[in-house]
């Protein structure tokens, strides 16, 4: 569920932070 929430929130956040969240998801 956390991954889905991150994807939804990433759309509202700057693309720079979106790529950071994507990198964190890969680490997790």
CHARMM-style PDB file with segment names, atoms N, HN, CA, C and O in Angstrom:
ATOM      1  N   UNK     1       0.837  -1.205   0.000  1.00  0.00      PROA
ATOM      2  CA  UNK     1       0.000   0.000   0.000  1.00  0.00      PROA
ATOM      3  C   UNK     1       0.875   1.259   0.000  1.00  0.00      PROA
ATOM      4  O   UNK     1       0.518   2.266  -0.611  1.00  0.00      PROA
ATOM      5  N   UNK     2       2.014   1.196   0.685  1.00  0.00      PROA
ATOM      6  HN  UNK     2       2.304   0.378   1.181  1.00  0.00      PROA
ATOM      7  CA  UNK     2       2.888   2.365   0.751  1.00  0.00      PROA
ATOM      8  C   UNK     2       3.365   2.780  -0.640  1.00  0.00      PROA
ATOM      9  O   UNK     2       3.450   3.968  -0.947  1.00  0.00      PROA
ATOM     10  N   UNK     3       3.673   1.791  -1.472  1.00  0.00      PROA
ATOM     11  HN  UNK     3       3.603   0.825  -1.222  1.00  0.00      PROA
ATOM     12  CA  UNK     3       4.172   2.114  -2.821  1.00  0.00      PROA
ATOM     13  C   UNK     3       3.098   2.846  -3.618  1.00  0.00      PROA
ATOM     14  O   UNK     3       3.403   3.792  -4.345  1.00  0.00      PROA
ATOM     15  N   UNK     4       1.828   2.412  -3.488  1.00  0.00      PROA
ATOM     16  HN  UNK     4       1.580   1.644  -2.898  1.00  0.00      PROA
ATOM     17  CA  UNK     4       0.748   3.079  -4.221  1.00  0.00      PROA
ATOM     18  C   UNK     4       0.596   4.515  -3.745  1.00  0.00      PROA
ATOM     19  O   UNK     4       0.392   5.427  -4.546  1.00  0.00      PROA
ATOM     20  N   UNK     5       0.696   4.707  -2.440  1.00  0.00      PROA
ATOM     21  HN  UNK     5       0.861   3.966  -1.789  1.00  0.00      PROA
ATOM     22  CA  UNK     5       0.561   6.060  -1.888  1.00  0.00      PROA
ATOM     23  C   UNK     5       1.694   6.937  -2.412  1.00  0.00      PROA
ATOM     24  O   UNK     5       1.473   8.098  -2.755  1.00  0.00      PROA
ATOM     25  N   UNK     6       2.894   6.391  -2.475  1.00  0.00      PROA
ATOM     26  HN  UNK     6       3.073   5.447  -2.197  1.00  0.00      PROA
ATOM     27  CA  UNK     6       4.035   7.178  -2.969  1.00  0.00      PROA
ATOM     28  C   UNK     6       3.793   7.601  -4.409  1.00  0.00      PROA
ATOM     29  O   UNK     6       4.090   8.738  -4.775  1.00  0.00      PROA
ATOM     30  N   UNK     7       3.259   6.705  -5.230  1.00  0.00      PROA
ATOM     31  HN  UNK     7       3.018   5.781  -4.933  1.00  0.00      PROA
ATOM     32  CA  UNK     7       3.018   7.034  -6.637  1.00  0.00      PROA
ATOM     33  C   UNK     7       1.981   8.152  -6.742  1.00  0.00      PROA
ATOM     34  O   UNK     7       2.139   9.069  -7.548  1.00  0.00      PROA
ATOM     35  N   UNK     8       0.919   8.081  -5.932  1.00  0.00      PROA
ATOM     36  HN  UNK     8       0.790   7.336  -5.277  1.00  0.00      PROA
ATOM     37  CA  UNK     8      -0.122   9.102  -5.987  1.00  0.00      PROA
ATOM     38  C   UNK     8       0.436  10.439  -5.522  1.00  0.00      PROA
ATOM     39  O   UNK     8       0.174  11.469  -6.144  1.00  0.00      PROA
ATOM     40  N   UNK     9       1.204  10.435  -4.435  1.00  0.00      PROA
ATOM     41  HN  UNK     9       1.417   9.599  -3.930  1.00  0.00      PROA
ATOM     42  CA  UNK     9       1.744  11.684  -3.892  1.00  0.00      PROA
ATOM     43  C   UNK     9       2.821  12.246  -4.819  1.00  0.00      PROA
ATOM     44  O   UNK     9       2.975  13.463  -4.918  1.00  0.00      PROA
ATOM     45  N   UNK    10       3.557  11.383  -5.489  1.00  0.00      PROA
ATOM     46  HN  UNK    10       3.432  10.394  -5.409  1.00  0.00      PROA
ATOM     47  CA  UNK    10       4.636  11.851  -6.362  1.00  0.00      PROA
ATOM     48  C   UNK    10       4.079  12.745  -7.476  1.00  0.00      PROA
ATOM     49  O   UNK    10       4.768  13.645  -7.956  1.00  0.00      PROA
ATOM     50  N   UNK    11       2.845  12.495  -7.879  1.00  0.00      PROA
ATOM     51  HN  UNK    11       2.286  11.764  -7.488  1.00  0.00      PROA
ATOM     52  CA  UNK    11       2.231  13.314  -8.941  1.00  0.00      PROA
ATOM     53  C   UNK    11       2.009  14.737  -8.456  1.00  0.00      PROA
ATOM     54  O   UNK    11       2.033  15.673  -9.255  1.00  0.00      PROA
ATOM     55  N   UNK    12       1.794  14.912  -7.162  1.00  0.00      PROA
ATOM     56  HN  UNK    12       1.774  14.152  -6.513  1.00  0.00      PROA
ATOM     57  CA  UNK    12       1.550  16.248  -6.617  1.00  0.00      PROA
ATOM     58  C   UNK    12       2.850  16.941  -6.233  1.00  0.00      PROA
ATOM     59  O   UNK    12       2.874  18.150  -6.004  1.00  0.00      PROA
ATOM     60  N   UNK    13       3.934  16.163  -6.165  1.00  0.00      PROA
ATOM     61  HN  UNK    13       3.914  15.181  -6.351  1.00  0.00      PROA
ATOM     62  CA  UNK    13       5.223  16.737  -5.760  1.00  0.00      PROA
ATOM     63  C   UNK    13       6.075  17.032  -6.989  1.00  0.00      PROA
ATOM     64  O   UNK    13       5.803  16.537  -8.082  1.00  0.00      PROA
ATOM     65  N   UNK    14       7.109  17.847  -6.794  1.00  0.00      PROA
ATOM     66  HN  UNK    14       7.330  18.249  -5.906  1.00  0.00      PROA
ATOM     67  CA  UNK    14       8.004  18.177  -7.910  1.00  0.00      PROA
ATOM     68  C   UNK    14       8.621  16.920  -8.504  1.00  0.00      PROA
ATOM     69  O   UNK    14       8.845  15.950  -7.780  1.00  0.00      PROA
ATOM     70  N   UNK    15       8.902  16.910  -9.805  1.00  0.00      PROA
ATOM     71  HN  UNK    15       8.720  17.698 -10.394  1.00  0.00      PROA
ATOM     72  CA  UNK    15       9.506  15.744 -10.468  1.00  0.00      PROA
ATOM     73  C   UNK    15      10.853  15.377  -9.844  1.00  0.00      PROA
ATOM     74  O   UNK    15      11.248  14.211  -9.845  1.00  0.00      PROA
ATOM     75  N   UNK    16      11.548  16.375  -9.317  1.00  0.00      PROA
ATOM     76  HN  UNK    16      11.227  17.322  -9.316  1.00  0.00      PROA
ATOM     77  CA  UNK    16      12.848  16.101  -8.686  1.00  0.00      PROA
ATOM     78  C   UNK    16      12.644  15.187  -7.486  1.00  0.00      PROA
ATOM     79  O   UNK    16      13.368  14.207  -7.314  1.00  0.00      PROA
ATOM     80  N   UNK    17      11.662  15.510  -6.660  1.00  0.00      PROA
ATOM     81  HN  UNK    17      11.074  16.306  -6.800  1.00  0.00      PROA
ATOM     82  CA  UNK    17      11.375  14.681  -5.485  1.00  0.00      PROA
ATOM     83  C   UNK    17      10.785  13.347  -5.932  1.00  0.00      PROA
ATOM     84  O   UNK    17      10.981  12.326  -5.272  1.00  0.00      PROA
ATOM     85  N   UNK    18      10.071  13.355  -7.040  1.00  0.00      PROA
ATOM     86  HN  UNK    18       9.912  14.185  -7.576  1.00  0.00      PROA
ATOM     87  CA  UNK    18       9.468  12.111  -7.545  1.00  0.00      PROA
ATOM     88  C   UNK    18      10.557  11.091  -7.855  1.00  0.00      PROA
ATOM     89  O   UNK    18      10.423   9.911  -7.528  1.00  0.00      PROA
ATOM     90  N   UNK    19      11.646  11.552  -8.493  1.00  0.00      PROA
ATOM     91  HN  UNK    19      11.755  12.510  -8.758  1.00  0.00      PROA
ATOM     92  CA  UNK    19      12.731  10.616  -8.801  1.00  0.00      PROA
ATOM     93  C   UNK    19      13.394  10.142  -7.523  1.00  0.00      PROA
ATOM     94  O   UNK    19      13.874   9.010  -7.462  1.00  0.00      PROA
ATOM     95  N   UNK    20      13.432  10.989  -6.494  1.00  0.00      PROA
ATOM     96  HN  UNK    20      13.042  11.909  -6.543  1.00  0.00      PROA
ATOM     97  CA  UNK    20      14.003  10.569  -5.209  1.00  0.00      PROA
ATOM     98  C   UNK    20      13.145   9.463  -4.617  1.00  0.00      PROA
ATOM     99  O   UNK    20      13.672   8.462  -4.130  1.00  0.00      PROA
ATOM    100  N   UNK    21      11.835   9.631  -4.653  1.00  0.00      PROA
ATOM    101  HN  UNK    21      11.407  10.444  -5.048  1.00  0.00      PROA
ATOM    102  CA  UNK    21      10.936   8.599  -4.125  1.00  0.00      PROA
ATOM    103  C   UNK    21      11.103   7.301  -4.906  1.00  0.00      PROA
ATOM    104  O   UNK    21      11.062   6.215  -4.327  1.00  0.00      PROA
ATOM    105  N   UNK    22      11.292   7.410  -6.214  1.00  0.00      PROA
ATOM    106  HN  UNK    22      11.325   8.292  -6.685  1.00  0.00      PROA
ATOM    107  CA  UNK    22      11.489   6.217  -7.044  1.00  0.00      PROA
ATOM    108  C   UNK    22      12.767   5.494  -6.623  1.00  0.00      PROA
ATOM    109  O   UNK    22      12.790   4.266  -6.543  1.00  0.00      PROA
ATOM    110  N   UNK    23      13.818   6.247  -6.359  1.00  0.00      PROA
ATOM    111  HN  UNK    23      13.799   7.245  -6.424  1.00  0.00      PROA
ATOM    112  CA  UNK    23      15.082   5.645  -5.928  1.00  0.00      PROA
ATOM    113  C   UNK    23      14.916   4.968  -4.573  1.00  0.00      PROA
ATOM    114  O   UNK    23      15.453   3.884  -4.342  1.00  0.00      PROA
ATOM    115  N   UNK    24      14.168   5.615  -3.679  1.00  0.00      PROA
ATOM    116  HN  UNK    24      13.732   6.495  -3.867  1.00  0.00      PROA
ATOM    117  CA  UNK    24      13.939   5.030  -2.353  1.00  0.00      PROA
ATOM    118  C   UNK    24      13.141   3.737  -2.485  1.00  0.00      PROA
ATOM    119  O   UNK    24      13.399   2.775  -1.761  1.00  0.00      PROA
ATOM    120  N   UNK    25      12.183   3.704  -3.396  1.00  0.00      PROA
ATOM    121  HN  UNK    25      11.973   4.485  -3.984  1.00  0.00      PROA
ATOM    122  CA  UNK    25      11.366   2.499  -3.578  1.00  0.00      PROA
ATOM    123  C   UNK    25      12.244   1.347  -4.061  1.00  0.00      PROA
ATOM    124  O   UNK    25      12.004   0.190  -3.719  1.00  0.00      PROA
ATOM    125  N   UNK    26      13.267   1.674  -4.862  1.00  0.00      PROA
ATOM    126  HN  UNK    26      13.462   2.614  -5.140  1.00  0.00      PROA
ATOM    127  CA  UNK    26      14.170   0.616  -5.341  1.00  0.00      PROA
ATOM    128  C   UNK    26      14.992   0.073  -4.172  1.00  0.00      PROA
ATOM    129  O   UNK    26      15.253  -1.127  -4.087  1.00  0.00      PROA
ATOM    130  N   UNK    27      15.398   0.978  -3.268  1.00  0.00      PROA
ATOM    131  HN  UNK    27      15.186   1.953  -3.337  1.00  0.00      PROA
ATOM    132  CA  UNK    27      16.196   0.543  -2.111  1.00  0.00      PROA
ATOM    133  C   UNK    27      15.342  -0.344  -1.197  1.00  0.00      PROA
ATOM    134  O   UNK    27      15.805  -1.367  -0.691  1.00  0.00      PROA
ATOM    135  N   UNK    28      14.088   0.072  -0.998  1.00  0.00      PROA
ATOM    136  HN  UNK    28      13.712   0.903  -1.409  1.00  0.00      PROA
ATOM    137  CA  UNK    28      13.191  -0.703  -0.133  1.00  0.00      PROA
ATOM    138  C   UNK    28      12.911  -2.044  -0.795  1.00  0.00      PROA
ATOM    139  OT1 UNK    28      12.176  -2.863  -0.244  1.00  0.00      PROA
TER     140      UNK     28
END
